[in-house]
Amino acid sequence: MMSGKGDKPRHLGRGLESLLSPLSSFETLPPEQPQSSPAAANFPPDKELDASFHELPLDSIGPNPYQARTVWNEEDLLELTDSIRANGVIQPIIVRPFQGRYQLIAGERRFRAAQMAALPAIPAVVREVTDEQLFEWSLVENIHRRDLNAIERAKAYQRYLNAFSLTQADAAERLGEDRSVIANYLRLLDLPEDVRQMLVDGTLSMGHARAILGLPTDDLRRKLANRAMAGRLSVRDVERLVRKHLSESPSNDRGARAKPMHIRDLEDKLKRHLGARVAIETRRNGQRGRIVIEFDSIDEFARIAESLGLACTEDV
C-alpha cells in the first residue's frame, strides 16, 4: 500500500485538513451567503459540497474498524449528550458509503453521544474514500488528538508503521511530527502489560514511564512503577532511583569501584543524558578507551541515537 521509496513522502496532516476544510467553510457561512463569497476563499473548492451533507439514520452507520481509542470518558460523553439534547449536533460527523450502509471516518464521540441522546438521525458529510484512505485518515485523526491516552497513541503509531511498512523517519515526515516523539511513544510498548495499564488509568504519567524504561528488566520496571504509584513519586524521584540502580548494579559495580572518580562521574552524566546503561572503559593510563552504550530493543536504540543527534532512517 505504500508508494515506492523514490516517491516524495505525503503529508497526511494536510490531507486530513483538506478532508475537513470544506466542513469548516460551510459552517462559517450564513445560510443565505453563496459558496463563492470571499469568506470561503481560503478553503479548497468543493463542487460536491452541497450534495455531501445528509441527515443519516443512526442505525445506518457502522463503527470505524481503525478506531485507535479504546477508553471513553463516560463523564465527558454524558456532558456532550446533554448538550446534544439541548442544541442538537452542531458539527456533522464524516462517513463513507460502505456495503449499502455507512461507515464512520471521524466523529465517533459525537456519534456515541447522539445514540445516548436517542436521536433518530445525525448530520453527516459523506465522502468516497478507499480502504487505504480510511485507515490513514482514521489513524492520523486519532494520533493528532490530544486526549488519547499514551498507550492508545503508541498503538496507533505502531499500527501505522506496520500497515504501510514505514520507518519511524518516514512516519514522522508524513505526519509532520518530530521523529523523537514517535520513538518515545513506541518505547512505551516495551513496558510490561500491568505498567501499561497504569498509563491508561492515569496513575502513571508518560514522564514516569520514560524514566522507568531506563531499567534493564520488566521485573525492576514493574517494582518501580508500583512504588511510584503507591508513594506518589515525582518524575524526578523516579529518574533519581533509576540512576541510582544503574550506578550500583552488580554488572557495573566491580569495574566502577576501580575507576577514577572523574570517569565514574562522566558515566553518570551520560546515563542521565541518554537514559541508558553506559560504561567507559579506559586503558593506557586513561589515554585510550571506549564508551559502551547498551540498548534492549530497536526502539530504545532509535531513542538513544536521537539523543545523540543521529538520524536513523533505516532499521538496525
C-alpha positions in Angstrom: 0.0 0.0 0.0 3.0 2.3 0.4 4.4 4.2 -2.5 8.0 3.5 -3.6 11.0 4.9 -1.7 11.8 7.3 -4.5 8.4 9.0 -4.2 8.1 12.2 -2.3 6.5 11.5 1.2 2.9 12.5 1.6 2.0 14.8 4.5 -1.2 13.2 5.8 -1.8 16.0 8.3 -2.5 18.2 5.2 -4.7 15.5 3.7 -6.8 15.4 6.8 -7.1 19.1 6.8 -8.3 19.2 3.3 -10.9 16.5 4.2 -12.3 18.6 7.0 -11.8 22.1 5.5 -15.0 22.2 3.4 -16.9 21.5 6.5 -15.3 24.4 8.3 -16.1 26.6 5.3 -19.7 25.6 5.2 -20.2 26.2 8.9 -18.8 29.7 8.9 -21.2 30.9 6.1 -24.6 32.4 6.9 -27.3 30.3 5.3 -28.1 32.9 2.7 -24.5 33.6 1.7 -23.3 31.8 -1.5 -20.4 29.4 -1.6 -18.4 31.7 -3.9 -18.3 34.5 -1.3 -14.9 35.8 0.0 -15.5 34.1 3.3 -14.9 30.7 1.5 -11.8 31.9 -0.4 -9.3 30.4 2.0 -10.7 26.9 1.6 -10.3 24.4 -1.2 -13.2 24.5 -3.7 -15.6 21.5 -3.5 -18.2 21.3 -6.2 -19.9 18.4 -4.4 -20.1 20.1 -1.1 -23.9 20.6 -1.1 -24.6 17.1 -2.1 -22.3 15.7 0.5 -24.4 16.8 3.5 -27.1 14.5 4.7 -29.2 13.6 7.8 -28.5 9.9 8.2 -30.3 7.5 10.4 -28.1 6.5 13.3 -28.8 2.8 12.7 -27.4 3.1 9.2 -23.9 3.9 10.4 -21.3 1.4 11.4 -18.2 1.9 13.5 -14.7 2.7 12.2 -12.7 -0.5 12.2 -9.4 1.5 12.6 -10.5 3.5 15.7 -7.5 3.9 17.9 -9.4 4.9 21.0 -10.3 2.1 23.4 -11.2 4.2 26.5 -14.1 6.6 26.5 -14.6 9.1 29.3 -18.1 8.5 30.4 -18.5 11.8 32.2 -17.4 13.7 29.1 -19.8 11.7 27.0 -22.7 12.5 29.3 -21.9 16.2 29.1 -21.9 16.0 25.3 -25.1 14.0 25.4 -26.8 16.7 27.5 -25.5 19.4 25.1 -26.8 17.5 22.1 -30.2 17.0 23.7 -30.4 20.8 24.2 -28.8 22.1 20.9 -28.5 19.1 18.5 -25.4 18.0 16.7 -23.7 21.3 15.5 -20.7 19.7 13.7 -21.5 16.9 11.3 -19.7 13.6 11.5 -17.8 12.3 8.5 -18.7 8.9 6.9 -18.2 6.9 3.8 -20.7 4.6 1.9 -20.0 1.0 2.8 -21.9 -2.1 1.7 -25.2 -0.4 1.4 -24.8 1.5 4.7 -22.3 4.0 6.0 -19.0 3.7 8.0 -17.6 6.3 10.3 -14.4 8.1 9.3 -14.4 10.8 12.0 -16.7 12.0 14.8 -17.3 8.8 16.9 -17.6 10.7 20.1 -20.5 12.8 18.6 -22.0 9.6 17.2 -21.9 7.8 20.5 -23.4 10.9 22.3 -26.2 11.1 19.7 -27.0 7.5 20.3 -27.2 8.1 24.1 -29.4 11.1 23.4 -31.7 8.8 21.4 -31.6 10.9 18.3 -33.1 9.2 15.2 -30.6 10.8 12.8 -27.4 12.8 12.7 -25.9 15.3 10.3 -23.1 13.8 8.3 -20.7 14.6 5.5 -20.4 11.7 3.1 -17.1 11.1 1.4 -16.0 8.5 -1.1 -12.7 7.1 0.2 -10.8 3.9 -0.3 -9.9 1.4 2.5 -6.4 2.8 2.5 -7.5 6.4 2.8 -9.9 5.4 5.6 -7.1 3.7 7.5 -4.7 6.6 7.1 -7.2 9.4 7.9 -8.5 7.5 10.9 -5.1 6.9 12.3 -3.9 10.5 11.6 -7.0 12.0 13.3 -6.5 9.9 16.4 -2.8 10.4 16.6 -3.3 14.1 16.5 -5.9 14.1 19.2 -4.5 15.4 22.5 -6.9 13.4 24.7 -5.8 10.0 23.5 -4.0 8.2 26.4 -0.3 7.5 25.8 -0.8 3.7 25.1 -3.6 4.3 22.6 -1.4 6.8 20.8 1.6 4.4 20.9 -0.5 1.6 19.4 -1.8 4.0 16.7 1.7 4.8 15.7 2.6 1.1 15.7 -0.3 0.1 13.5 0.5 3.0 11.2 4.1 1.9 10.8 3.2 -1.8 10.3 0.3 -1.1 7.9 2.4 0.9 5.4 5.9 -0.6 6.1 7.2 2.7 7.3 10.3 3.5 9.3 9.9 6.0 12.1 11.6 8.6 10.0 9.1 8.0 7.2 6.2 8.3 9.6 7.5 11.5 11.1 7.8 13.1 7.7 4.3 12.1 6.6 2.7 13.1 9.9 4.6 16.4 10.2 6.0 15.3 13.6 9.4 15.1 15.2 10.8 11.6 15.0 11.7 11.6 18.7 8.0 12.0 19.6 7.2 8.8 17.7 10.1 6.9 19.1 9.3 7.9 22.7 5.7 6.7 22.3 6.6 3.5 20.7 9.1 2.7 23.6 6.1 2.6 25.9 5.0 -0.6 24.3 8.2 -2.2 25.8 6.7 -1.9 29.3 5.0 -4.8 31.0 1.3 -5.0 30.4 0.4 -4.1 34.0 2.6 -1.0 33.8 1.0 0.0 30.5 -2.4 -0.3 32.2 -1.2 2.3 34.8 -0.7 4.7 32.0 -4.1 4.0 30.6 -5.7 4.5 34.0 -3.7 7.8 34.5 -2.0 6.5 37.7 1.4 6.9 36.0 2.4 9.7 33.6 4.4 9.4 30.4 7.3 11.1 32.2 7.3 8.3 34.9 7.1 5.6 32.2 10.0 7.0 30.2 12.2 7.1 33.3 11.2 3.5 34.2 12.2 2.3 30.8 15.8 3.0 31.7 15.8 -0.1 34.0 17.0 -3.3 32.3 14.3 -5.8 33.2 10.5 -6.0 33.3 10.6 -7.1 37.0 12.5 -4.0 38.0 10.3 -1.8 35.9 7.2 -3.3 37.5 8.5 -2.8 41.0 9.5 0.8 40.5 6.1 1.6 38.8 4.2 0.2 41.8 6.5 2.1 44.1 6.0 5.3 42.2 2.2 4.8 42.1 1.9 3.9 45.8 4.3 6.6 47.0 3.2 9.3 44.6 6.8 9.8 43.5 7.5 12.6 41.1 9.2 12.0 37.8 12.4 13.4 39.2 12.2 11.0 42.1 11.8 8.1 39.7 14.7 9.3 37.5 16.9 9.5 40.6 16.0 5.9 41.6 16.8 4.7 38.1 20.2 6.4 38.1 20.9 5.0 41.5 20.1 1.5 40.4 22.2 1.8 37.2 25.2 3.1 39.0 25.0 0.5 41.7 24.0 -2.6 39.7 26.3 -5.6 40.1 27.2 -5.7 36.4 28.8 -2.3 36.7 29.9 -2.2 40.3 33.1 -4.2 40.2 34.6 -2.1 37.4 33.1 1.2 38.7 34.8 1.0 42.0 38.2 0.6 40.3 37.7 3.6 38.0 38.9 7.1 38.8 36.2 9.4 40.2 36.2 11.6 37.1 35.5 8.6 34.8 32.6 7.5 37.1 31.2 11.0 37.1 31.3 11.0 33.2 29.5 7.7 33.2 26.8 9.0 35.4 26.3 12.1 33.3 26.0 10.0 30.1 23.5 7.7 31.9 21.3 10.6 32.9 21.5 12.2 29.5 20.8 9.1 27.5 18.6 7.2 30.0 20.6 4.0 29.3 23.3 1.9 30.7 26.8 3.3 29.9 30.3 2.1 30.6 33.5 3.9 30.0 36.5 1.5 29.7 39.9 3.0 29.7 43.4 1.7 29.1 47.0 3.0 28.8 46.6 5.2 31.8 43.3 6.7 30.6 44.8 7.8 27.3 42.7 5.4 25.2 39.4 3.5 25.7 35.8 3.1 24.6 32.3 4.1 25.6 29.8 1.3 25.6 26.1 2.2 25.5 23.6 -0.7 25.9 20.1 -1.0 24.5 17.4 -3.6 24.8 15.3 -3.0 21.7 15.3 -1.4 18.3 13.1 1.4 19.6 15.5 2.1 22.5 18.4 2.2 20.0 16.4 4.8 18.0 15.8 6.9 21.0 19.4 6.9 22.1 20.5 7.8 18.5 18.0 10.6 18.6 19.5 11.9 21.9 23.0 11.8 20.3 21.7 13.9 17.3 21.8 11.0 14.9 19.0 10.4 12.3 18.4 6.7 11.8 16.5 6.4 8.5 16.7 2.6 8.4 16.0 -0.1 10.9 19.0 -1.6 12.7 
